[in-house]
Amino acid sequence: MAGQIIILNGAPRSGKTSIARAIQESFDGVWINLGVDVYEQATPQRYRPGIGLRPGGERPDLEGLVPGLYAALYESITAHSRLGLSVVADVGHHDAYSKPLNCLVDCARRLAGLPVLFVGVRCPIEVILERRARSAAEKGYVTGSRDDPAPLPVRLWQHAVHNPGLYDLEVDTSLLSPAQCADALRERLRQGPQPTAFQKLSDPSLAARGPL
């Protein structure tokens, strides 16, 4: 039986990694985290941030690698699921490169026939800026200042990462703790209805119609 797949999609510092950790700690069975942070560590330094390349088209020299890296990541997710292992992947899908790459559509197609819950991880920009400020020294994040309280890269992430906004479930990490988000995901899987977001995203004509 195929393992369950949960894709957590949101901006950096929206709380995806903490939710993934809560899933690994509280859900039954073996849950493998194959998210953006894990994959970045496997990417050669000169090609980083790899799939974590931020919106704005600022590194067209790296964009040619992104579709292949995403494809490889999702093929790995597929392999784990087909072997009966559940997977949680925290990612930041967007298409705001110097030209469209359509990675999300391709990734959705690669998981065809597998149980996938696509989750939008939301968080107000004010809270994200606070989290960035606390982690700036450790992670090197772009942070706000008096002259530029909400830097352009942060604003771009907030809008680009949730386009087109087709999800099976959305959570707001400014309102819910990681454990509460995990509980909401568990309840969604238990109660239904059957997740359909990735099925729709695999057909661009359906995805273009907007949120579920």
N, C-alpha and C positions, 0 to 999 in steps of 0.2 A: 504494500500500500504506500502511495506517495506521501512524503512528509509535507506538512503544512508549510507554506511560505508566507511571511509577512514582510512587506516592503514599506519602510517608514520614510516618507519624503518630506523634506523641509529645509529651511535655511540653516546655516551654521549657527550653533548655540541655541537652536530652538528646543533642544532637549531630546533629540533622537537617540543619542548614545545611551543616555540614562534609561530611556524606555526599553531599549534593546537589552540592557543589563538586567532590568527588572523582569523581562520576559524569560531570560535565561535562568534567573534565580527562582521564579515562581511557577512557570508553566511545567506541566508534566512532559517527560521525555527529554531527548537530547536536542538542544537548540544551538545551532552553529551561527555565529555572527560573521557575515561576509560583507560588512558595510564599507563605506568610503574610507574610514580611518584604517581599517585592516588592509584594504587594498592599496592604500597609499604607501604603506610600509613595504609592500612587495614591489612597488614601482621604482625604477632607478631614479636616483636623486635628480639627475638632469632633466627628467621628464615629469617631475612633480609640479603641481598637485595631481596630474593625471585626470581621473574622472572628477576630481574636486575643483577643476578649473572654474573660476567664478564668472558670472554673467558680465557682458560688456564688450566682448570681442577683443580683449587686450593682449591675448597671446595667440594670434593666428598660427604661429609656428608650432604650437602644440596641439591645435585643434584636430589635425589630421589623425592623431593617435586616439582621440577620445572615443569614436565609434567602436574601434576594435577593442579597446580596453573595456568598455561597457559590455560589448558582446561576450568577451571572455569571462567577465564577472558573472553575467547572467547564465552562461553555459555551465559555469561551476555551480551556481544555485540550482539549476536544473538537475545536474548530476547528483547533488546531495539529496534533493527531494526524491528522485527516482530510486535512490538507494534506501529510502525510508527515513532519512534524517530531516528534521524540521530546520528551517532557516529563517533568521531575522536579518534583514539588510537595511541599514540606515544610509540613505543616499540623498543627494540634492539634485534631482533632475531639473534641467532647464534647457531651453533651446535658444538662449540669447547669446549666441556666439557671433563671430563676424559674418557667418552665413548659417542657415539652418542645417542641423545635423540629424534631426529626427531620431535621436537615440531612444527616446521613451517608446515610440511606436515599435522600433526594432526589438527592444528588450521585452515588450509585452508579447510579441509574437514568439519569442524564444521560450516563454513559459506557458505556451498554449497547452491546454489539457491538464494542467497542474493546479492544485488548490492554492490560490493567491489572494491574500487580503492586502489591498492597497490603501495605505493610511496617510492622510495629510496631517502633518505635525505643525500646528499653527502656534505663533507666539507674537504678541505685539512688539513692534520695533523698539519701544522704550525699554522693555524687559531684556530684549536681545542686546541692546547697547550696554545695559548694566552688566550682563553676563560677560560680554566682550571685555569690558573694562577690568573685571575681576581676573580674567584669564590672559590679559594682554602680555604680561611679562613671560608667562610660560609658553603661550602658543604663538605670540607674534601677531595677534589679530589687529586689524584696522579698528580704531576706536574713535569715538566722538571727541570734539574739543569745543571750546567756547565759540570759536569762529565757524566750526563745521560740526554741529552736534549730531547730525545723522549723515555720515559720509556716503558718497555715491555708491560704493560697492555694497554697503549694507542695504541701502534702499533698493538697489537692483535685485539683490537676492530675495527680498521680501515679495516682490511682484513676479519675478521670472520663475521662481521655483514652484509656484502654484498655478501655472498655466499649462493645460487648460482647466485644471481644477476638478478632474474626474476622480473621485475617491469612493471607496466603500465605507469609509469612516473617517471622521476628522476629530482631533483632540487639540485642546488648547493647554499648553504646559504652563501658562501663567495662572491657570485656574485649577489644574489637576497635578498631583505629584506623579513621578514616574510609576509608582506602584498603582495609583488610581488609573493612570492611562493604560497600564497593562491589564488591569481588571476590566476596563471598558472593551479592550480588544478581545479578551477571553469571552466576555458576554456576547459580543458581536458574533464571534465564531460559533458560540453555543446556540444562540437564538436564531441566527439567520437574519434576513434572507441570504441566499447564496451570493457570495461576492461576484460582481460582474465588471468591475472597473477595468481590469486588464484586458478582458475580452473586448470591451468597447474601444479601449485605447489601441488595440491591435488593428482596428479599422479606422483609418484617419477620417473617413467621412462621418463616422459616428462620433469620434472624439471632438470634431469641430462643432458639434451641436452644443457643447458646453457642459456644465456640471450635471451630475445625476439628479 
